[in-house]
Amino acid sequence: MNRSVRRHGLAAIWGRWRQDRHRRRLRRIRFQSGLGDSAWLLYGLVRSMKPEVCVEIGSARGKSACHIGLALAENERGLLYAIDPHHPTAWSDDQSTDTWPIITRNLRRLGLEERVRVLRQDSAVAAGGWREPIDLLFIDGDHSYDGVRRDWEAFSPFVRPNGVVVFHDTLWDLRPDERWSRPDMGVPRLVEELRAAGFPVLTLDEDYGVSVVQPVPNGRPLRPPA
C-alpha cells in the first residue's frame, strides 16, 4: 500500500471516529426541547440536500442548531445562521430563557463553531438586512399567528425553488396538551393556510407536529411543460 493511500485511509478512520464522538456527545446533552427525535429529520435533510445556507429562527439551547450543524460538518460544507435573541420572550420555554451561554457552550462542545453562526437578535432585525439565498429554513420562534407569519413572509422569498421550509408545532391544535395549551398559538393556522393556498405540505405526526413546506405554489414542476 503506497503512502498516499495509507494517509487517505487513516484520514477516513479519523473522520469517522470524530463523527461518532460528536454524536455520542450530542446524545448526552439535555436540550429540554419539544423537538424530540424530529431534530434528526433536520439532520437528515441537511445530509441529503448538501445546503450552502441554512437559517433557523428560534434556537434556545441549540438542539436544532447542533443537529443541523453536525450534518453540515459531516458534509464539510455549508453554514447555519441561528437567529434568536436569547432573552425571555412570550414563547420561551420555562427553563430556556437566557440561553446565550448554553447554546454557545453546546456548539463549542461539539466543535461546531465554524458551521453555526449565532445571530443574537430578533428575527425582524435579522430579516432587515438579509440578502442570501437559503436552502433550508427552520421556523420555530414566535408561535403567535402574526409572529410566525412575519417570519415566513420575511425569509421564505429567499428560499431556493428546490429548498424547503420546516415548521415545528404544526399539530398543536389536533391533540392539545393541557399543560402547554395556549389560545394564541398560530403555527397550525398559518401552515394550514399555506396548504390551502397550494404550497406542498408534508406533516409528520410526532413531537407536536413537524411540517415540511416547499415554498412554491402548487410545487415545482418535475418536468418541463409540453
C-alpha positions in Angstrom: 0.0 0.0 0.0 1.5 3.3 -1.0 1.9 6.2 1.4 -0.9 8.3 -0.2 -3.5 5.5 0.0 -2.5 4.9 3.6 -2.8 8.5 4.6 -6.3 8.7 2.9 -7.4 5.6 4.9 -6.1 6.9 8.2 -7.9 10.3 7.5 -11.2 8.4 6.8 -10.8 6.5 10.0 -10.1 9.6 12.0 -13.0 11.4 10.4 -15.4 8.6 11.3 -14.1 8.5 14.9 -14.7 12.2 15.3 -18.2 11.9 13.9 -19.0 9.1 16.3 -17.6 11.0 19.2 -19.6 14.1 18.4 -22.8 12.0 18.0 -22.2 10.5 21.4 -21.7 13.9 22.9 -24.9 15.2 21.2 -27.0 12.4 22.7 -25.8 13.3 26.2 -26.8 16.9 26.0 -30.1 17.8 27.8 -31.6 20.4 25.5 -35.1 20.3 27.2 -36.7 20.8 23.8 -40.1 19.7 22.5 -38.4 19.0 19.1 -37.5 15.5 20.3 -36.2 13.0 17.8 -37.5 15.2 14.9 -34.2 17.0 15.2 -32.8 14.1 13.3 -35.2 15.0 10.4 -33.3 18.3 10.1 -30.0 16.4 10.3 -31.2 14.0 7.5 -32.4 16.8 5.3 -29.1 18.6 5.6 -27.1 15.5 4.9 -29.2 14.8 1.8 -29.5 18.3 0.4 -25.9 19.4 0.9 -27.0 23.0 1.5 -24.8 26.0 1.4 -27.0 28.2 3.6 -29.4 27.2 6.4 -31.4 29.6 8.6 -33.2 28.8 11.8 -35.5 31.1 13.7 -35.6 30.1 17.3 -32.6 28.3 18.8 -33.0 28.3 22.6 -30.4 25.8 23.9 -29.4 24.7 20.4 -31.0 21.3 19.8 -31.9 22.1 16.2 -28.7 24.1 15.7 -26.5 21.3 16.9 -28.2 18.7 14.7 -28.1 20.9 11.6 -24.5 22.0 12.4 -23.4 18.4 12.8 -24.8 17.5 9.4 -23.0 20.5 7.8 -19.8 19.4 9.5 -20.1 15.9 8.1 -20.9 17.4 4.7 -17.8 19.5 5.0 -19.7 22.5 3.6 -22.4 25.0 4.4 -23.3 27.4 7.2 -26.2 27.7 9.6 -27.4 31.2 10.7 -29.1 30.5 14.1 -31.4 33.5 14.9 -32.6 34.0 18.5 -32.5 37.0 20.9 -31.6 34.6 23.8 -33.6 36.5 26.3 -37.0 35.9 27.8 -39.9 36.2 25.3 -43.6 35.3 25.3 -42.6 31.9 23.7 -39.5 31.0 25.7 -39.7 27.6 27.5 -39.8 27.9 31.3 -36.2 26.7 31.6 -34.9 28.2 28.3 -34.9 32.0 28.8 -31.4 33.4 28.9 -29.9 30.7 26.7 -26.9 32.5 25.1 -24.2 30.9 27.3 -25.9 27.5 26.9 -26.1 27.4 23.1 -22.5 28.7 22.7 -21.3 26.0 25.2 -23.2 23.2 23.4 -21.8 24.3 20.0 -18.3 24.5 21.4 -18.6 21.1 23.0 -19.4 19.6 19.6 -16.8 21.6 17.7 -19.4 23.3 15.5 -18.4 27.0 15.9 -17.3 27.1 12.2 -20.6 25.7 10.9 -23.1 27.6 13.1 -23.2 31.4 13.2 -25.4 32.5 16.1 -27.2 35.8 15.5 -28.3 37.1 18.8 -31.2 39.3 17.6 -34.9 39.3 16.9 -35.8 37.7 13.6 -37.3 41.0 12.4 -33.9 42.7 12.8 -32.1 39.9 11.1 -34.6 39.9 8.2 -34.0 43.6 7.6 -30.6 43.1 6.1 -31.0 39.6 4.7 -29.9 39.0 1.1 -28.5 35.5 0.8 -30.4 32.6 -0.9 -31.5 30.0 1.6 -31.5 26.2 1.0 -33.2 25.2 4.3 -35.3 27.4 6.6 -36.4 26.2 10.0 -39.1 28.3 11.7 -39.5 27.6 15.5 -39.6 31.1 17.1 -42.6 33.3 17.8 -45.5 30.9 17.6 -48.2 33.6 17.5 -50.0 33.8 14.2 -48.7 37.3 13.5 -45.2 36.3 14.5 -44.9 33.1 12.5 -46.4 34.7 9.5 -44.0 37.6 9.8 -41.1 35.1 9.8 -42.5 33.2 6.8 -43.0 36.4 4.8 -39.6 37.8 5.6 -37.5 34.8 4.9 -39.4 32.4 2.5 -38.8 34.6 -0.5 -35.1 33.9 -0.2 -35.6 30.1 -0.2 -34.4 28.5 -3.4 -37.1 26.7 -5.6 -35.9 23.3 -4.5 -35.3 24.4 -1.0 -37.5 23.6 2.0 -39.1 25.4 4.9 -39.7 23.3 8.1 -42.1 24.4 10.8 -42.3 22.9 14.3 -45.5 22.6 16.4 -47.9 22.4 13.5 -50.2 19.8 15.1 -50.5 21.6 18.3 -54.3 22.0 17.9 -55.0 18.4 16.9 -54.4 16.9 20.3 -53.8 19.8 22.6 -51.8 19.1 25.8 -53.5 20.8 28.7 -50.1 21.5 30.2 -49.0 23.6 27.3 -52.2 24.6 25.6 -52.4 28.3 24.6 -55.1 30.2 22.8 -52.6 32.4 20.9 -50.8 29.5 19.2 -50.8 30.4 15.5 -48.4 28.0 13.7 -51.1 25.4 12.7 -53.3 28.1 11.3 -50.5 29.6 9.1 -49.4 26.2 7.8 -53.0 25.2 7.0 -53.4 28.5 5.1 -50.2 27.7 3.1 -51.6 24.2 2.3 -54.9 25.7 1.2 -53.1 28.2 -1.0 -51.4 25.4 -2.9 -48.0 25.1 -1.2 -47.0 21.4 -0.9 -47.0 20.5 2.8 -45.9 17.2 4.4 -46.6 16.8 8.1 -45.2 14.3 10.5 -47.3 13.4 13.5 -44.6 13.4 16.1 -43.1 16.0 18.5 -46.2 18.2 18.3 -46.1 18.2 14.5 -43.3 18.9 12.1 -44.3 20.2 8.6 -42.0 20.4 5.6 -43.2 23.0 3.0 -41.9 23.7 -0.5 -42.3 27.5 -0.8 -43.5 27.3 -4.4 -47.3 27.5 -5.0 -48.5 24.1 -6.4 -45.0 22.8 -6.2 -42.1 23.0 -8.6 -42.9 21.0 -11.9 -40.9 17.8 -12.2 -40.7 18.1 -16.0 -40.8 21.0 -18.5 -44.2 21.9 -20.0 -45.2 20.0 -23.1 
